[in-house]
Amino acid sequence: MFKFDDRFLESVGLAGLPEAQKEAFLEYAQDQLEIHIGEAMSESLNEGQIEEFERIIDNDADTMNAILASLGDYRNDEVYQVLKANTGAQDDDPGLMSDYITAKWLDKNCPQYQQIIKDNIAALRKEISEQKDAILAAE
C-alpha cells in the first residue's frame, strides 16, 4: 500500500506541518484513502463478493483456508514470492498469508484494484494540496 510519510507531506505542500501534528495528519490521510478505495471497490463488487472480502479482512480461518486451497501450490506463485521477499517473512507467516490471499482475491474479483488505488491517491493528493493553506493555518 501507499506509504504516508514526510515525502508525502512535502509533495502536498505540508512539509512545514508541526511535528506534533504530522503523525495525526498522516493517519487521517491513510484512513481517508482506505475509505475512498473501499467505496470505489464496492461499486464493482456484488454483495457476496463484499461479504467474502470482509471475511478475508477479518482473517476468517474458514474463508482464508478455502481460498488458499483453491490457489494450489502458492509457495511457487510469483505473487507469494514477491510478497515474501518484500516483507522478509517466513513461509506461512500469518501476515504474509493474509497479504497473499488478499492480493490473489483482488486480482480475481477486482482486477481494476491497482487503478482504483492510483486514482484515489491522486485525488487525495489534489484535495490536500488545494487545502494546504487552511490545514497549515489550523495549527
Secondary structure by P-SEA (a helix, b strand, c coil): cccccaaaaaaaccccccccaaaaaaaaaaaaaaaaaaaaaaaaccaaaaaaaaaaaaccaaaaaaaaaaaccccccaaaaaaaaaaccccccaaaaaaaaaaaaaaccccaaaaaaaaaaaaaaaaaaaaaaaaaaac
